[in-house]
Amino acid sequence: MRLIHALAGFTLVSGSLAGQQPISRADARDAALLRGARSALARADTQAAAGLLHGARLYPNPSLGATYTKDTPHYHVIADVPLDLPWLRSARVGAASAASDAARFRFSFERAAIRFDVDTTYTHALAAQAHAQLSRRTAQAADTLLAMARLRRSVGDVSELDVRLAEVNAGQMANAAADDSLASIATLLAVQLAMGLAADSQAIVLADTLVPPPDSALPGVAGEPLRVAAAVAELRAEERTLSLAHRNAFPTPSFQVGVEFGDPTQSGSLPTFGLALPIPLFHRNGGEVAQARAARERARAELDLAIRAQNAELQSAQRVLAVARTRLTRDRTLLAGTDQVAAMSLQAYREGAVPLANVLEAQRLAREALGRYVDDIAAANDAADLLRLVTAVSAQ
């Protein structure tokens, strides 16, 4: 079980690399939410929806007109006050309020998606570093095996074939270690990019370790998932918009009040009152009604798609997580066996009991088993993160 213990103890600390800051998974999430471009865009959309709601709640401004005529009275001052009828105001404010709710739900889901992306990127960086460490350890073991083959050849215990085979194996392992090292650096830079940092040079080290997700089941969904809630609110907004378009078939009337003065035959000014009624002579808002109806049907289709996608992703995440946990259980058993076989074969080769090919095969099996274990841990964490994303609900 030496390989398992080596994997469990894999952690980079700040003292090992000067000038590079250790970053935990939580630190990476917080930085992405604070400085990430996606989070800024989501905040802007939410603020725009809040501004739309504020505007819908405002009452229309009155207008003031002043005229002069040669007929008496010469001067006229008239204020025109639009009437914000209750049935129009309720539909307008209701549509804006539902749109604001949809924006808020989308903002919450975007934050959850950002956390998911950072978590998976961080997990992949940990897995890449574990692969790089495994490759370095394997390359060192290959060099040790090459030295052993040369020593045995010097005493006439093995042929030149064993030495050549060990040299080829050592070269391949060195190349694999270099490739895995480059892949590890690339994933680390991806974490920096997700955090909103520059990705031209390494500025951080990962402080967390690669461990399987907890076996405890995630809590059940206590409300509508965020994507579905956003689609429901969007449909409600479009329905209210359609209602407003129907009610706007007869334009809003306005109340007029003013004064007239400048009549030489009379002293003072005369008040005037009136009511302006727009006449729907050429149209009854048919174009706006048609657009609102089409938008409502689109929102209804998007809600149906969101529900279907939600159910499909939920079932898929649950299946993947269950399979990944089963694979991890099997991997632990395989790791114990392959590690023991590799140690036994190396001891047997040292004693001259088995050929070098058997040692290389046993080491290959142990290396692949540990690599598969690392990949399965990453897959289990990705599935758990996806399950948290698709079951995320509003915090209200």
Summary of the structure (lengths in Angstrom):
residues: 396
radius of gyration: 36.0
end to end distance: 47.5
largest distance: 138.2
contacts: 1216
relative contact order: 0.15
helix: 68%
strand: 9%
